[in-house]
């Protein structure tokens, strides 16, 4: 089965790519605190930190220092989190990446395999509003292969501010909307968390974008700048063949709408309500056009059934 997410979204930083490092230099004084490099400036929650260079042998196991504890909910696997962070190698004085300079927090679903294992383990069970410093050994980071500016077998140090945590429901909920148009796909209305049925009619596809409620909730409206947590199934109109499904993977995924390269999905989800199930039919002009994409034929009309589970 083709995985569509890689075609849609800029790869998630901490899982598959490291962005360009900042030019800001940390301290080379080698000061340490509780076994990790000291935060030499910007120690308070919300401030961009700078880190000293690590001294001596780095920790062999994951190490988490709570710099300041928040008063929010305790995070758990399955939550959609929004964080700010700065990352630096143990033996470096220069961050390899940080979200503070971009002024754009990072969104992830905890336990969904979207980030390195050190992050998954360190962020679980922490309170929203907390600032953490995390030391991550290579086997919980990028291992022997390294990644981008991160050298092989590097121990990583992160400062992470947990801004938000949203509990993700297992399914869309809401009022079923009549599916009266027999020239459009018919979609199941189950709310048990299992993949809804999808039957594509054997007629000519629509030439314009379709975005219809299957289940309409009373949730907040999705904006084009939001990141939404979704479950979806995707099929070709031509033969109804499913080519991707988060239900098969067993985990929802995050769609930062501003970064979606498939226009029909972005346009189809914008303006819809969180908690709803939506049918989207994207003609080639709103999909991949005359370009074949990972086995999806050129000039394909694509069909999506999307549960908008949360936004962060």
C-alpha positions as CSV (number, residue, x, y, z in Angstrom):
1,X,0.0,0.0,0.0
2,X,1.3,3.4,-0.9
3,X,2.0,5.8,1.9
4,X,0.5,9.1,1.0
5,X,1.7,11.2,4.0
6,X,5.2,11.5,2.5
7,X,3.7,13.1,-0.6
8,X,1.6,15.5,1.4
9,X,3.5,16.9,4.2
10,X,7.0,18.3,4.7
11,X,8.8,15.4,6.5
12,X,8.6,15.7,10.3
13,X,11.9,17.1,11.5
14,X,12.7,14.8,14.4
15,X,11.9,11.6,12.6
16,X,13.4,11.9,9.2
17,X,15.3,15.1,8.7
18,X,17.3,17.7,10.6
19,X,16.9,21.3,9.5
20,X,19.7,23.8,9.1
21,X,21.3,24.8,12.4
22,X,21.2,28.1,14.0
23,X,24.2,30.4,13.9
24,X,23.7,31.2,17.6
25,X,26.5,29.9,19.7
26,X,26.1,28.3,23.0
27,X,28.6,28.6,25.8
28,X,31.8,26.5,25.5
29,X,32.5,26.9,29.3
30,X,31.5,23.3,29.8
31,X,29.3,24.1,32.8
32,X,26.9,21.3,33.8
33,X,23.7,20.9,35.8
34,X,22.2,17.7,37.0
35,X,24.3,15.7,34.5
36,X,23.4,17.7,31.4
37,X,24.9,20.9,29.9
38,X,23.7,24.0,31.7
39,X,21.3,26.4,30.1
40,X,23.4,29.5,30.0
41,X,20.7,32.0,28.9
42,X,17.0,32.0,28.4
43,X,16.2,29.5,31.1
44,X,12.6,30.5,31.6
45,X,9.7,28.7,29.9
46,X,9.0,30.5,26.5
47,X,12.5,32.0,26.2
48,X,14.9,30.8,23.6
49,X,17.7,29.0,25.5
50,X,21.4,28.6,24.9
51,X,23.3,25.6,26.1
52,X,26.8,24.9,27.3
53,X,28.9,22.2,25.7
54,X,28.7,18.8,27.4
55,X,31.6,17.8,29.7
56,X,32.9,14.3,30.1
57,X,31.1,11.2,29.0
58,X,27.5,11.7,28.0
59,X,24.8,9.7,29.7
60,X,24.3,6.2,28.5
61,X,20.6,6.2,29.1
62,X,17.8,8.8,28.6
63,X,18.0,11.6,31.1
64,X,15.3,14.2,31.7
65,X,15.6,17.3,33.9
66,X,12.5,19.2,34.6
67,X,13.7,22.8,34.5
68,X,10.3,24.2,35.5
69,X,7.1,22.2,36.0
70,X,3.8,23.4,34.5
71,X,0.4,23.2,36.0
72,X,-1.4,21.7,33.0
73,X,-2.6,18.2,32.2
74,X,-0.3,15.2,32.2
75,X,0.7,14.1,28.7
76,X,-0.1,10.5,27.6
77,X,0.4,8.4,24.5
78,X,-2.1,9.4,21.9
79,X,-2.2,13.1,22.8
80,X,-1.5,15.7,20.2
81,X,1.2,17.9,21.5
82,X,2.5,21.3,20.5
83,X,6.0,22.2,21.7
84,X,8.9,24.6,21.2
85,X,12.4,23.1,21.3
86,X,16.1,23.7,20.7
87,X,18.5,20.8,19.9
88,X,22.2,20.6,20.2
89,X,24.8,17.8,20.1
90,X,26.5,16.9,23.4
91,X,30.0,17.9,22.0
92,X,28.8,21.1,20.2
93,X,28.2,24.7,21.1
94,X,25.9,25.3,18.1
95,X,22.3,24.2,17.9
96,X,21.4,22.0,14.9
97,X,17.8,23.2,15.0
98,X,15.3,25.2,17.0
99,X,11.7,26.2,16.6
100,X,12.1,29.5,18.5
101,X,13.7,31.3,15.6
102,X,11.0,30.1,13.2
103,X,8.3,31.3,15.6
104,X,6.4,28.2,14.7
105,X,5.8,25.5,17.3
106,X,6.2,21.9,16.4
107,X,3.2,19.5,16.4
108,X,3.3,15.8,17.0
109,X,1.1,12.9,18.2
110,X,2.7,11.2,21.2
111,X,3.2,7.5,20.6
112,X,2.5,7.6,16.9
113,X,6.1,7.1,15.8
114,X,6.5,10.6,14.4
115,X,9.5,11.6,16.4
116,X,12.7,9.9,17.7
117,X,12.3,7.4,20.6
118,X,14.0,9.7,23.1
119,X,11.3,12.3,22.5
120,X,8.5,9.8,22.8
121,X,9.8,8.5,26.2
122,X,10.8,11.9,27.6
123,X,7.5,13.7,26.8
124,X,5.1,11.1,28.1
125,X,3.9,11.8,31.7
126,X,5.0,15.4,31.7
127,X,2.7,18.4,32.6
128,X,1.7,21.0,30.0
129,X,3.5,24.2,30.7
130,X,6.7,22.4,31.6
131,X,10.2,23.1,30.4
132,X,12.4,20.0,30.0
133,X,16.1,19.4,29.3
134,X,16.6,16.0,27.7
135,X,19.7,14.0,27.1
136,X,19.2,11.4,24.4
137,X,21.8,8.6,23.7
138,X,22.3,7.6,20.1
139,X,20.1,4.5,20.2
140,X,17.2,6.7,21.1
141,X,18.1,9.3,18.6
142,X,19.6,8.9,15.1
143,X,21.9,6.0,15.9
144,X,24.9,5.1,13.8
145,X,23.5,6.7,10.6
146,X,23.2,10.2,12.0
147,X,21.0,12.7,10.1
148,X,21.8,15.8,8.3
149,X,24.1,18.0,10.5
150,X,23.8,15.4,13.3
151,X,26.9,13.1,13.3
152,X,26.7,9.3,13.6
153,X,26.4,8.0,17.2
154,X,25.7,11.6,18.5
155,X,24.2,12.1,22.0
156,X,21.6,14.9,21.7
157,X,20.5,17.5,24.1
158,X,17.1,19.2,23.8
159,X,15.3,21.9,25.7
160,X,11.6,21.5,25.1
161,X,8.7,23.6,26.2
162,X,5.3,21.7,26.3
163,X,2.8,24.3,25.1
164,X,-0.3,22.2,24.6
165,X,-1.8,18.7,24.8
166,X,-5.0,17.6,23.2
167,X,-6.7,14.2,23.8
168,X,-7.5,12.6,20.5
169,X,-10.8,10.7,20.2
170,X,-10.9,7.3,18.4
171,X,-13.4,8.5,15.8
172,X,-15.3,11.3,14.3
173,X,-18.7,11.9,15.9
174,X,-21.7,14.0,14.9
175,X,-24.9,14.0,13.0
176,X,-25.0,11.8,9.8
177,X,-25.6,13.9,6.7
178,X,-27.8,12.5,4.0
179,X,-25.8,11.0,1.1
180,X,-28.3,11.6,-1.7
181,X,-26.0,12.1,-4.6
182,X,-25.6,8.6,-6.2
183,X,-22.9,10.0,-8.4
184,X,-20.7,10.4,-5.4
185,X,-19.0,7.8,-3.2
186,X,-21.0,6.3,-0.4
187,X,-19.3,6.3,3.0
188,X,-19.9,4.4,6.2
189,X,-21.0,6.3,9.4
190,X,-19.6,4.0,12.0
191,X,-18.0,5.6,15.1
192,X,-16.1,2.7,16.5
193,X,-12.7,3.8,15.4
194,X,-12.6,1.3,12.5
195,X,-12.1,2.2,8.9
196,X,-15.3,3.4,7.4
197,X,-16.6,1.7,4.2
198,X,-16.0,3.5,0.9
199,X,-17.8,2.6,-2.3
200,X,-16.9,4.6,-5.4
201,X,-19.6,4.7,-8.1
202,X,-18.9,3.5,-11.7
203,X,-19.6,6.9,-13.2
204,X,-17.5,9.8,-14.5
205,X,-15.8,11.6,-11.7
206,X,-16.6,15.2,-10.8
207,X,-14.5,17.9,-12.4
208,X,-14.5,20.2,-9.4
209,X,-13.5,19.7,-5.8
210,X,-16.1,18.0,-3.6
211,X,-15.9,18.4,0.2
212,X,-19.0,17.1,1.9
213,X,-19.8,16.2,5.5
214,X,-20.6,12.5,6.2
215,X,-20.8,13.2,10.0
216,X,-21.1,16.8,11.0
217,X,-19.9,17.7,14.5
218,X,-20.3,21.0,16.5
219,X,-16.5,21.4,16.9
220,X,-14.3,24.4,16.1
221,X,-13.8,25.4,12.5
222,X,-10.5,24.4,10.9
223,X,-8.4,27.2,9.5
224,X,-5.9,26.9,6.7
225,X,-3.0,27.5,9.1
226,X,-4.0,24.8,11.6
227,X,-2.4,21.4,12.1
228,X,-5.1,18.8,12.3
229,X,-4.9,15.2,13.6
230,X,-6.7,12.9,11.2
231,X,-7.5,9.3,10.3
232,X,-8.1,8.8,6.6
233,X,-8.6,6.3,3.9
234,X,-7.6,7.2,0.3
235,X,-8.7,5.6,-2.9
236,X,-8.6,6.0,-6.7
237,X,-11.8,7.0,-8.3
238,X,-11.0,4.9,-11.4
239,X,-11.3,1.5,-9.7
240,X,-12.1,2.3,-6.1
241,X,-8.8,0.8,-5.0
242,X,-7.5,2.0,-1.6
243,X,-3.9,3.1,-1.9
244,X,-3.4,4.5,1.6
245,X,-5.0,4.3,5.1
246,X,-4.0,5.4,8.5
247,X,-6.3,2.6,9.8
248,X,-3.9,0.0,8.4
249,X,-1.0,1.7,10.2
250,X,-3.1,1.8,13.4
251,X,-2.2,5.4,14.1
252,X,-3.6,8.8,13.2
253,X,-1.3,11.3,11.5
254,X,-0.8,15.1,11.6
255,X,-1.6,17.3,8.6
256,X,-0.1,20.8,8.9
257,X,-2.5,22.4,6.4
258,X,-0.1,25.2,5.4
259,X,2.4,22.5,4.3
260,X,0.1,20.2,2.4
261,X,1.2,19.9,-1.2
262,X,-2.1,18.3,-2.3
263,X,-4.3,21.3,-2.8
264,X,-7.6,19.3,-2.7
265,X,-7.0,18.0,0.8
266,X,-6.1,21.4,2.2
267,X,-9.0,23.1,0.5
268,X,-11.4,20.3,1.4
269,X,-10.5,20.4,5.1
270,X,-10.3,24.1,5.6
271,X,-13.6,25.5,7.0
272,X,-14.8,22.1,8.2
273,X,-15.5,21.3,11.9
274,X,-13.2,19.4,14.2
275,X,-14.8,16.0,15.1
276,X,-16.4,15.6,11.7
277,X,-16.0,13.0,8.9
278,X,-15.6,14.5,5.5
279,X,-15.7,13.1,2.0
280,X,-13.2,14.8,-0.3
281,X,-13.0,14.1,-4.1
282,X,-10.0,15.8,-5.6
283,X,-9.9,16.1,-9.4
284,X,-6.4,16.0,-11.0
285,X,-6.1,19.8,-10.9
286,X,-6.5,19.6,-7.1
287,X,-4.4,16.4,-6.8
288,X,-1.2,15.5,-8.6
289,X,-2.2,16.6,-12.1
290,X,-0.3,15.0,-14.9
291,X,2.5,13.7,-12.7
292,X,2.6,10.1,-11.5
293,X,3.3,9.9,-7.8
294,X,4.5,6.7,-6.2
295,X,2.3,4.5,-8.4
296,X,-0.7,6.8,-8.4
297,X,-1.3,7.3,-12.1
298,X,-1.2,10.7,-13.7
299,X,-4.4,12.6,-14.1
300,X,-6.0,10.6,-11.3
301,X,-9.1,11.7,-9.4
302,X,-8.5,10.9,-5.7
303,X,-11.1,10.1,-3.0
304,X,-10.5,10.7,0.7
305,X,-12.6,10.0,3.7
306,X,-11.1,12.0,6.6
307,X,-12.0,12.0,10.3
308,X,-10.8,15.3,11.7
309,X,-10.0,14.2,15.2
310,X,-8.4,17.3,16.7
311,X,-6.5,20.4,15.9
312,X,-3.4,21.7,17.7
